[in-house]
Amino acid sequence: MIQIPDVVIVGGGIFGAALAYEFGKRTIRTVLLEGTALGSGATGTSFGWINALSKGDDSDYFALNLAGMSTYEKLSSEYGEDALGLSNGGSLTVSPSNEANSALNRLQTLQDLHYPVVALSPGEAASLEPGLTFEENSVSLYCPSERILDPVKFTRFLGNEAAKMRVAVKEYEPVRELSMSSVSGTYTVRTETNSYSTRVLILASGTSTRALFGQIDPQAAQRFVKLKRSPGLLVTLSGENLSNVVRRVVYPGGGLHLRPSPSGLLLASDIADAELDRNPTADLATLTSQIIETVLARFPDSATSLREAKREVMLGQRVLPVDEHPIVGAVPGFPGLFLALTHSGITLAPYLAHLLATEILSGQPTLLPAYRPERFGV
Ligand SMILES: Cc1cc2nc3c(=O)[nH]c(=O)nc-3n(C[C@H](O)[C@H](O)[C@H](O)COP(=O)(O)OP(=O)(O)OC[C@H]3O[C@@H](n4cnc5c(N)ncnc54)[C@H](O)[C@@H]3O)c2cc1C
């Protein structure tokens, strides 16, 4: 039997789950369809850093990220940090002496935007992160309001809240077929077990979105779903004495990122990601060993724990638009069809979901043209 909800969302990553939550709050009959488990796409392989530090060069995009951060503060005051999987501590980004000037320029830009950030001397930074060695004359930028999110826990939280508000949250129900009837103005969404007919279809299906949309119109899918490939490697270390190696998100230099994780320590590396971008078949074990060697050089006191730690490696793909800005909103020429794609989705998805749900239900634009599908042509 065909079901007729008001809204169908395809994809249960952080973005789809945040949309389900938003429509649930407004008591709209909504179905969320996730092909596997909630949070198993890019969301499940994310570093989970809620931030605006690296976004100061573009004031509109910076403001969007700031609004993304504020959305977490609102959710946190309503539900509490633990329920969301949020933790505090800020972030610390270290620049060696030869990059100190550019760090200070960045500081100025962010302070001009009234962002809470301060520059710390090596001694001050060492009091925040005693396990790290700081080069003399290095500059560290400390952003106290940035946070860490457990992205899968948060996505499940959103899914559970949406379900309480009578959204049908369907896991392990992959969409197999999409079609549009321009006569009735409806979309038909087929899974193995069900068929849904809706006037509002939102594709929040990450890197699968072009293929799904392509079932409706392959040319339009090419035009509007403009994503580039961007692999990301994450290494989780678990074992003894790892929980205090770092106390917050730390960029110690050399492209390395670290943060505490529930099992110990989470590592990522811009250098490893660039190598995977160049060579998709690069050996993950070799890259992982290289990352760990870089960590050992910067955290000598934790060498034994780092060497003995159990390693778990995850390879993800970012949902990265070609211009690195979100692709969110109505698709020109396809009434009722919406895209919900973004990088920095941990920071941005809850706020973008709020904007998109408001726009769909009010008919009033809430998003800047620079973030809409129509920027790729109409
Ligand atoms: C390595 C890495 C590190 C990152 N670090 C950060 C960070 O520190 N801070 C930050 O803000 N952002 C970060 N990001 C980006 C962020 O994780 C993503 O922008 C965000 O998770 C995207 O969420 P999404 O819901 O749009 O996509 P996804 O999480 O990919 O969700 C899409 C979902 O659609 C489902 N799906 C696909 N096809 C179908 C189908 N046919 N039927 C049903 N379901 C389907 C998939 O199973 C998937 O669950 C990082 C990303 C990566 C990869």
The ligand as an SDF file (V2000), in Angstrom:
LIG
                    3D

 53 58  0  0  0  0  0  0  0  0999 V2000
   37.0460   12.6360    8.0310 C   0  0  0  0  0  0  0  0  0  0  0  0
   35.9910   13.6970    8.2320 C   0  0  0  0  0  0  0  0  0  0  0  0
   36.1500   14.6370    9.2400 C   0  0  0  0  0  0  0  0  0  0  0  0
   35.1930   15.6320    9.4180 C   0  0  0  0  0  0  0  0  0  0  0  0
   35.3440   16.5120   10.4540 N   0  0  0  0  0  0  0  0  0  0  0  0
   34.4030   17.4540   10.6740 C   0  0  0  0  0  0  0  0  0  0  0  0
   34.5190   18.3310   11.7890 C   0  0  0  0  0  0  0  0  0  0  0  0
   35.4430   18.2070   12.5910 O   0  0  0  0  0  0  0  0  0  0  0  0
   33.5840   19.3000   11.9410 N   0  0  0  0  0  0  0  0  0  0  0  0
   32.5280   19.4450   11.0690 C   0  0  0  0  0  0  0  0  0  0  0  0
   31.7110   20.3470   11.2550 O   0  0  0  0  0  0  0  0  0  0  0  0
   32.3640   18.5820   10.0350 N   0  0  0  0  0  0  0  0  0  0  0  0
   33.2650   17.6090    9.8160 C   0  0  0  0  0  0  0  0  0  0  0  0
   33.1330   16.7310    8.7830 N   0  0  0  0  0  0  0  0  0  0  0  0
   31.9830   16.8990    7.8880 C   0  0  0  0  0  0  0  0  0  0  0  0
   30.7170   16.2670    8.4460 C   0  0  0  0  0  0  0  0  0  0  0  0
   31.0040   15.0430    9.0490 O   0  0  0  0  0  0  0  0  0  0  0  0
   29.7180   16.0900    7.3020 C   0  0  0  0  0  0  0  0  0  0  0  0
   29.5130   17.3540    6.6640 O   0  0  0  0  0  0  0  0  0  0  0  0
   28.3710   15.5730    7.7960 C   0  0  0  0  0  0  0  0  0  0  0  0
   28.5400   14.4100    8.5550 O   0  0  0  0  0  0  0  0  0  0  0  0
   27.4730   15.3040    6.6180 C   0  0  0  0  0  0  0  0  0  0  0  0
   26.2870   14.7460    7.1150 O   0  0  0  0  0  0  0  0  0  0  0  0
   25.1150   14.3060    6.1410 P   0  0  0  0  0  0  0  0  0  0  0  0
   23.9890   13.8870    6.9830 O   0  0  0  0  0  0  0  0  0  0  0  0
   24.8970   15.3880    5.1520 O   0  0  0  0  0  0  0  0  0  0  0  0
   25.7440   13.1060    5.2990 O   0  0  0  0  0  0  0  0  0  0  0  0
   25.9700   11.5760    5.7240 P   0  0  0  0  0  0  0  0  0  0  0  0
   26.3770   11.4600    7.1380 O   0  0  0  0  0  0  0  0  0  0  0  0
   26.8580   10.9770    4.7080 O   0  0  0  0  0  0  0  0  0  0  0  0
   24.5180   10.9720    5.6220 O   0  0  0  0  0  0  0  0  0  0  0  0
   23.9210   10.5550    4.4230 C   0  0  0  0  0  0  0  0  0  0  0  0
   23.1230    9.3100    4.7410 C   0  0  0  0  0  0  0  0  0  0  0  0
   22.3590    8.9550    3.5970 O   0  0  0  0  0  0  0  0  0  0  0  0
   22.2410    7.5570    3.6010 C   0  0  0  0  0  0  0  0  0  0  0  0
   21.8430    7.1050    2.2640 N   0  0  0  0  0  0  0  0  0  0  0  0
   22.5810    7.1760    1.1250 C   0  0  0  0  0  0  0  0  0  0  0  0
   21.8800    6.6150    0.1140 N   0  0  0  0  0  0  0  0  0  0  0  0
   20.6950    6.2160    0.6270 C   0  0  0  0  0  0  0  0  0  0  0  0
   19.5600    5.5700    0.0820 C   0  0  0  0  0  0  0  0  0  0  0  0
   19.5030    5.1750   -1.2050 N   0  0  0  0  0  0  0  0  0  0  0  0
   18.5090    5.3060    0.8920 N   0  0  0  0  0  0  0  0  0  0  0  0
   18.5340    5.6690    2.1960 C   0  0  0  0  0  0  0  0  0  0  0  0
   19.6030    6.2680    2.7640 N   0  0  0  0  0  0  0  0  0  0  0  0
   20.6650    6.5430    1.9830 C   0  0  0  0  0  0  0  0  0  0  0  0
   23.6240    7.0730    4.0190 C   0  0  0  0  0  0  0  0  0  0  0  0
   23.5900    5.7580    4.5250 O   0  0  0  0  0  0  0  0  0  0  0  0
   23.9970    8.1090    5.0630 C   0  0  0  0  0  0  0  0  0  0  0  0
   23.7130    7.6800    6.3800 O   0  0  0  0  0  0  0  0  0  0  0  0
   34.0490   15.6930    8.5790 C   0  0  0  0  0  0  0  0  0  0  0  0
   33.8590   14.7130    7.5970 C   0  0  0  0  0  0  0  0  0  0  0  0
   34.8210   13.7160    7.4350 C   0  0  0  0  0  0  0  0  0  0  0  0
   34.5790   12.6400    6.3990 C   0  0  0  0  0  0  0  0  0  0  0  0
  1  2  1  0
  2  3  1  0
  2 52  2  0
  3  4  2  0
  4  5  1  0
  4 50  1  0
  5  6  2  0
  6  7  1  0
  6 13  1  0
  7  8  2  0
  7  9  1  0
  9 10  1  0
 10 11  2  0
 10 12  1  0
 12 13  2  0
 13 14  1  0
 14 15  1  0
 14 50  1  0
 15 16  1  0
 16 17  1  0
 16 18  1  0
 18 19  1  0
 18 20  1  0
 20 21  1  0
 20 22  1  0
 22 23  1  0
 23 24  1  0
 24 25  2  0
 24 26  1  0
 24 27  1  0
 27 28  1  0
 28 29  2  0
 28 30  1  0
 28 31  1  0
 31 32  1  0
 32 33  1  0
 33 34  1  0
 33 48  1  0
 34 35  1  0
 35 36  1  0
 35 46  1  0
 36 37  1  0
 36 45  1  0
 37 38  2  0
 38 39  1  0
 39 40  1  0
 39 45  2  0
 40 41  1  0
 40 42  2  0
 42 43  1  0
 43 44  2  0
 44 45  1  0
 46 47  1  0
 46 48  1  0
 48 49  1  0
 50 51  2  0
 51 52  1  0
 52 53  1  0
M  END
$$$$
